[in-house]
Amino acid sequence: MNKTFGLLFYVKRAKIDNNGKAPIYVRITVDGIRSELSIKRSIEIERWNTEAGKVKGNTEEVKSINTYIDVVRNKIYDHHKRLIDANKKVTAEAIKNSFLGIGEKEKTLVSIFQYHNKQVKALIGKEFAAGTHERYETVLRLLQLFLEKEYKVKDIAISDINHKFITDLEFYLKTVRNNNHNTAIKYIKNFKKIVRIALANGWIDKDPFSNFKATVKDVEREFLTEEEIQTLVSKDLYVNRLDQVRDIFVFSCFTGLAYADVKKLSDADIVIGIDGSKWIKTNRTKTDVKSSIPLLPTALAILDKYKNNPVANSANKLLPVLSNQKMNAYLKEIATICKIEKNFSTHLARHTFATTVTLTNGVSLETVSKMLGHKSIKTTQHYAKIVDRKVSDDMLILKEKFNLKPLSIVKEIVI
């Protein structure tokens, strides 16, 4: 339904100043509802032409005021049109506020991201892990660096995010930041959540990610073989810190627990399972999915070794776990000592549990998935592919060992 809209310029006689001048006002009317504002100009009442809505006369002052009245009129008409084009509610007050620049400021990328991260931080331990907050802070920091380098600004309107912005960001991450493909895509997926927040709140009309495919490449994860585990376990380490880090790593190899879950492990997480033996039952820090893991003898022996450790006991934890940074640094030192040429990290132990310790020894994919605390068995299937590759490699070695030609075997059978 069309709304009636009108403008009226007039002088406000009730506000005559000491010089006999009254301020000029404009009245905006929409469907009989009025709103008015001063145009910051004044004139003697007798010089005002009520019918024309302008000042009488030909002096330079008069021409200047009348020209300004026309400018204000055109601008108000323009703001009226903007509200209609934006499909917003058209009222006299809305037109006035639009003209004056009053109202909700346009949302910006950095401000939305900062607000999101503030909420995530407040929910650490309830809905989010500390690592999740750190990851979002990292992405925000990278976005700010990208904006400063490529756009020469500290922030940008969320409505200015488009497909080109996303592809430029991907290129920046892979070149300037030297991130590999999967790392760059991981950061962009985190950024995508902010865009979804903007979409859900109506701050943008179109999804800039609609034609962007954030696809990660399959990466074959490293794991330790049985021989490498044995080498690691049997190696004499004469430095206490290395011995302790080795034990924590081996514990993860035989439980599949991620670093954060080993660090928080307490007496409350050890229960008697359905088979009458000790199990770990804990919710994963990363996903809050429950892991149920029967404790193997090696893991039990390590828990027993540290049951009276003062550092662990003072923190009400089962194991004295160092920071992730120190753990990874010492693990690389241990790898060098053991002459194992693999990229040692706390997560390598989890991969080893999934492959060498369980799947290779016939444990079902469903069982491994439950122990690892995966949300979907599809995640666990990636490890099954690794095991299949190992079977294939082993069979190739076997074929080379026998070095038999299929045709000669057939001939022997026929004879």
N, C-alpha and C positions, 0 to 999 in steps of 0.2 A: 504493500500500500504506500503510495507517494505521500510524503510529509510536506506540509506548507512551510516555507522558509522565507524569512524576510529580514532586511537590515534597515535600521533607522539611525541617522546621525543627528544629534541634538546637543544643545548646551544645557548644562545642569544649573539652573538659576539658584538653587538652594546653596550652591557652593561658590558664590561670588567672592573674590578676594578683595583686598584693600584698594587695589587699582581698578576695580569695577569690571574685572574680567571673570568670566565663568568657564569652567573646563568643558571641553567637547567630549561627549561620550558616544559610543555606538551601542545600539540595542539589537541583540540577536534574538529572533523569535522563531521557534519551531513548534508547530501545532499549538499555537497560543501560549506556549511556555517561554518566558523571557529570561535572558541573561545579559548583563551589560558590563562594559569595561571602559575605562578612560583611554583616550588615544594620546594622552600626555601633551595636549595642546590647549591653549586658552584664547578667548576672544571676547571683546566687549559685546554684551547681549544685543545691543541695537544694530550691530553689524552682522548678525546671524540671519541667514535666509532659511526660515523653517521649511518652506515648501521645497526648496532645492536641496536642503541638507548641506549647505555650503556657506562660506563667508562671502559677504557682499564687498565689491570693490575690485580695483585693478592694481593695487600696490604690490611690491615684491613680497611683502609679508603675507598678503592675502593669497597670492598665487602659490606661495610655498605651502601654506596650510591646506589649500584646496587640492594641491597635487598629492600631499600626504594622505588626505582623506581618501582619494582615489586608490592609492597604494594599499591602504588598510582594507578598503572594500574588496579589492581584487584578491588580497591574501586570504580574507575570511571566506570568500567564495571558493578559493582553492582548497582550504582546509575542510570545507564542507564536502567537496568532491572527493577528497582523500578518504574521509570516513566512509563514504558510500562505496568507493572502489575497494576498500579494505573489508567490506561487509561488516562494519562495526555499527553499533547503535548510534544513531544520529539524534542528538539533543542539543539544545541551545548551550548548555553547560559544556558538553563534549566539544563543540566547535570552538568555544572560547578557550578551553584548556589546550586544545590542539594549537590554536593560534599563539597562545602564550608559552607553549612548550612545556606545559604542566602535564604530568601523567607518568605512567610507568616508563622508565628508561629502557632502551633496547638491551636485551640480554647479550652478554659477551662471553666468549669461549672460556677465557681464564677465570672470570668471576664464577661461572657455573662450575667449572672444574674444582676451584678452591672450595666452594660450598659443598660439593659432593665429597671431597676428601676429608673435610671437617666432620661430616656425618659418619663416614667410614671409620675415622679415628675414634669417634665417640662410641662406636659399636664394637671396638676391638674386644675380643673375649666373649662377645655375645652373638654376633652374627658374622664377624670378620676376624681373620688372623692378622697379626701385626705385619706379616709379610705382604698381605694384600694391600694394606695402606701404603707401605713402602713402595710397592710396584706402581700404584697410582700416582704417588708423589714423583717417582722417576719419570713417568710418562708426561706429567704436567711440566716438569723441568725441561724435558726434551722439546715439548711443544713451544714453550716460551723462547728457547734458544732458536728454534725454527722460525718463529714469528719475527724475532729480532734480526736474523740473518737474511731471510727471504722477503720479508714485508716491511722491515724497518719500523715495526711497531711493537708495543708491549702487550697489546690485546687486540682482539678483532670481534666484530659483531658475529654472533652465532649464525645469523641469516646469510653471512658472507661465505660460510663453509660450503664448498661445492666439490664436484668430482675432481676438478683440477687441484684443489687444495689437498685432497687426500693423496692423489698420485704424486704430487710434489713432495709431500711429507714422506711418503714411502721412499722416493728417490733420495731425499736428504738423509734419512736414516741409514740407507745402504751405502751411500757415498761419503758424505761428510762425517757421519758417526761411525761408519765402517761396521755396521751391524749385518749379520748374515740374514738371509731371507726370512727364516722362521722367527728370529728375534724381532725383526722389523714388523712382521705381520702380527706378532703377539702384542707389541706396543699399539699398533693401529686398532686392534680389537678392543683394547682397553679404552682408547680414545672414542671408539664407536659407542660405548656405553653412554658417554656424555651427550653424544648426538641423539641417542634414543631418549634421554631425559628431556632434551629440548623438544623433540617431536611429541612426546607424551604430554608436555605442558602447553603445546600449541605455540611455542616460540618460533618454530619454523614450520613451513607448510609441506616441504618436500624432503625426502630422505636422500642426502647426498651420497649415501652408500649403496643406493639401489642398483647401480651398475658397476660396483666395485667388488671383485671377488677376493676375499681374504683367505686364500688357500695355503696351508702349510705343506711343506715337502716332507715326505717320509725320510726320517733319519734313522739309520741303524745304530741303536744304542750299544755302547760297550758294556761288557760284563766280564767277570773273572771266571776262568775255567777252574775245574777241580784242582788241577795241578798248581795253579796260581794261588788259590785259597790255601792249599797245603803249605806252599812256600811262605806265604804271608804269616800263617799261624805258627810255623816252626822256626821262623827266623828269630835269632837272639837280638833283641834291641836293648842296648845297655843304657838308654836314656829314658827316665821315667815318663816324661811327657809323651814320647813316641810310643812307648809301651801302652800307655793309657789310651791314646788316640787309636792305636791298632785294635785294642779290645773293643772300643765303642764301634768301630767300623765293622769288625767281624760280627758283633752282636746284631748290627743292621743286616749283614749278609744272611743271618740265620733267622731273622724275624720279618724282614721286609719293611721295617719302620723307617719313615723319612726322618731327617735330622731333627725337625721341630718336635716330632712325636717321641723320639728317644730322649730328647732334652727334658720334656715335661713328664716322663714316665715316673709314676709313683706306686706305692704299695696298693693304692686303691684300684690300679689297673690290672693287678694280678689276681686272678680268680681260679677256682677249681672248675675245670671244664666237665663236659658230659662223660669223658673217659676217665675221670678221677685224677687227671694230671693237671699241672699248672698251665694256664692260658693267659695271654694278654688280651684284654678287652678294653679298647679305647676308641674314642672318636678322633678321626684325623683332624689335625689343626687346619689343614688346607681346605677340606671339603665338608667337615663335620660328619662324614660318613663313618659308621662304626667298623672297626677292624677286629676280627676274631682270629687269634693266632696261637696255636698250640706251641709251647716252648720246647724247642729241641735241646738235646743235652749240652751242646756247645753254648747256647744262649743262657741256659740255666747255670752253667759253670761260671760264666762271666758275671752274672748277677750275684752269685755267691762270693766271688772274688772281691766285689766292691760293697758288700753288705755293711761293712764297718768303716767305709770311707768317710772321713770327717767332712769333706767338701759336699758330698752328696747328701749326707745325713743332715747337715745344717740347712740345706735347701729343701729338705723333705722329698728328695728325689732318689731314684735307685742307682743312678750312674752319674759320675762327675764329668759332665759334657762341657767342653770349651765352646767358645763362639764359633759360628760356622766358618768365619774367615780364618781363624787359627786352625781349626780342624782341617780345612782344605789345604792350607799351607803345609802342615805337618804330614798330611797324607802324601803329598807330592814328594816330600823328603823320604818317607817310608818306601814309596814306589821305587825311588832311585836306589835305596839300600837293597831292596829285594830284586832289583834288576827286572822289574815288570814294566814294560813300555806301554802303559795305558794311562789315560787321563784320569787320575785318581781324584774323586770328590765324594762327598757324603752320599750323593745320589747313585753313584756307581754300585754301592752296596745293595741298594733297593733293586737295581736291575739284576744283580747277581742272584739275589733271592728268587726273583721271578723266573729266571732262566735256569742257571746251573743247579740251584738247590731244589727247586720244585718241579717245573715243567719237564726238564730233562730227565727227572727221576719218576715221571709218570703221574704226577699230581695233576688232577683235572683242571682245565681252564677256569671252570666255575669256582672251584675251591680257591685257586690262586687269586682270582678276582676278589673274593670275599676277604681273604687275608690281607690283600693290599689295600682294601677299602676303596676300590674303584666304584664310581657311580654307575658306570656302564661297562659291560663285558667287552665292548669294542675297544676300550683302552687296553685291556689285558691281551686282546688278540694280537696286538703289536708284538708282544713278547713271544707269542706262539710262532710268528713269522721268523723271528730270530732263531728259535730252536730248529725250525724247519731248515733254515739256511745252514745251521751247524750240522744237521743230519746229512744234508747234501754235500757239504765240504768233506765230512768224514767218509762218505761213500766214495767220493772221488779219490781220496787217499787209498781206500780199499781197492778200487779198480786198478789204480796204478801199481799197487802192491802185487796183485795177481797177474796183471798185464795179459789177460786172456782175450783172444779174439772170438767173438760169438760164433762165427762160421766154422772155425776149427772144432769147437765144442760140439756143434750139430753133426759134423762129419764123424766124430768119434762115437757119438751115440748111435748113428745109423749103422756103422760097422759093427 
